[in-house]
Amino acid sequence: MEIVETKQQIECHCCTTKEDVHICELDNCDYPLCSTCKEKALKLEHKCPGCRREIVIDIKIMDELHLEPDLENLNNRKCINCSQEIKDTVVWYLYTYIMAVVAIIGMSVISLLMVMAGRLVTIIFTIGPRDFWCHSMGADAFGWFIAYGLLGDVIGFFILCCSAGLINDCCFREDNNGDW
């Protein structure tokens, strides 16, 4: 912090002394402080008490004010914020990646269960080979298993829709008189 001006007629806004009063050198700030109050303020938080903005402290001024350098606070303040932003970004990407993997695994399991349920429907209606995994179809057994499973899904969905329509018609049908 550079001493800009010393005036004897201005009083310190903290202790109201008129001796050795300095004006803040930051733009648009004319907060007057004596050397003692200035030293206390800079030791506490490295901010101007008037405008509350950061003051960059020179090593020469620190020697003049008998301040010990707080190297961790001065040098790492921006690095701490940067590392927190990096951590937040990494956590967000990690969360997104994990959610994508979980979604892919979930959709794969649901698809497999649907194909297996469809294959069960085709076995019940004796469509295709009698063995569940279609091993009797030879080298293309997996392809046939998927095909019969999807066919069974379509048949099962059709049966489910027809059953729901019949249940709706039987249970919730109005009579000609408008009664249930």
N, C-alpha and C positions, 0 to 999 in steps of 0.2 A: 504494500500500500504506500503510495507516494504522498508525502506531505505537500499539499497544494498551496495552502495559504495559512498564515498565522495572523490573527487579528486580536488585539487587546480589547476592543469594544464589544465583541461577540461573546456571549456566555454559553457554556456547555449545557446542552439540553438534559443531561443526566444529573450532574451534580451542581449546576448553576455557578461554577467558578468562571472567572474571566481570564485566568492565566493559562497560557500555552494552549489555546483553542485552535483546533484544525477543522477544516471543512472537508466533507467526504468528496473524493475525486471522481466518483461515478457520475455518469451522465444523468441529468435531471434530478440530482440529489444535492442538497446543500445543508445536510445535517451537520451541525457543529458538535464536536467532541473534544474534550481536553485529552492530553496525553495519557493520563491515568485511566480514564473511562475507555479510551480507545484501546489501550492494552488489555483491559478486562474483556471488552467486547470481542476482540480478536482471539483471545485465549479461549473463550467459550465456544464460539461457533463460526468464526471466519465470515461473518455477515455484518453488513452495515445495520445498526439498530434502527435507522430511519426508514430506508427503502427495502430492507430485508433481502438484498441481493448479495450473491457471493462476492467476496473480495479476494483477488489473487494476491497472495502475500509474497513479496520479494524476500530473499535470504538476508539482504542488507537491512531491510526494515525489521525483520525478525530479530536481528542482532541489536538494532537500536531499541526495540521494545522489550528485549530480553525474553523473547518467546522461544519455546522449544519447538522444532518442526514436528508436526504430526504427519509423518510421511505416509503412513497407511491411509489416513483420512484424505490427504491431498492427492496422492498419486492413484489410489485405487477407487476413488469415488465413481468415476466414469466407468471403470472396468467392472465394478460390481453391477452397475445397471446393465452393461453390455452382456455380462455373463448371465444375468437373470433373463434377459430377452432371449439369449441363445438357449437357455434351459427351457423356457416356455415354448420356443419353436420346436425344439427336439421332442419335448413331451407331446406337443400337438401332433407332430408327424408320427411319433410312435403310437399314439392313441389311434390316429387314422389308419395306420398300417394294421394294427391289431384288430380294429373293427372290420377292416376289409377282409382279413384272413378269417375271422369268425363268421362273417357273412358268407364267404365262399364255402367254408366247411359246412355251415348250417344249410345252405341251399343244396349242397351235394348230398348231405344226409337225407334231407326231405325228398329230393329227387329219387334217391335210391329206394327209400321207403315207398314212394308212390309207384315206382316200377315194380317193386316186389308185391305190393297190394294188387296192382293190375295183373301181374302174372298169376296170382292166386285166383283172381276172377276168371281168367282164361282156363285155368285148371278145373274150376268148379263147373264151367260150361263146356268142358272137354274140347277146347279150341287149342290146337297145336299138340306138341308132345306131352306125355303124362309126367315126365320127370321135371321137377321145379326149375332146375338150372339149365335145361335144354341140352344136356350132354349128349343125348342121342342124335342131335343134329350135326355132330362132327366138329370140324375146325371152326366153324362160324357160330358156335354155341352162344357166345356172349352177344353177338348181334341179334340172333333170334330171341334170346332172353329179353333184350331191350325192346324189340319189335312187339313181341307178345305182351310184354308188360304195358307198353303204351296203348296197345289195342284194348287190353283189359281195363286201363284207366278210362278210355273213352266209353266203353260199355258200362263200367261202374258209374261214371258220371251221368250217363243217360238213365240208368236205373234209379239213381238217387233223385234226379229231377222228376222223373215220373212218379216216384213214391211220394215225394214232397207235394206234388200237385194233387195226388189222390187223397192224401191226408188232409190237405187244405180244403179240398172239395167236400170230403165227408164230414169233417169236424166243424168247419166254419161256413157252411153253405146256408144261405137264407132260404126260407120256405117262400112259397108264392105270396103268403100273407105278410111278409116282411119280418116274421119271427125267426129266431135262430133255431 
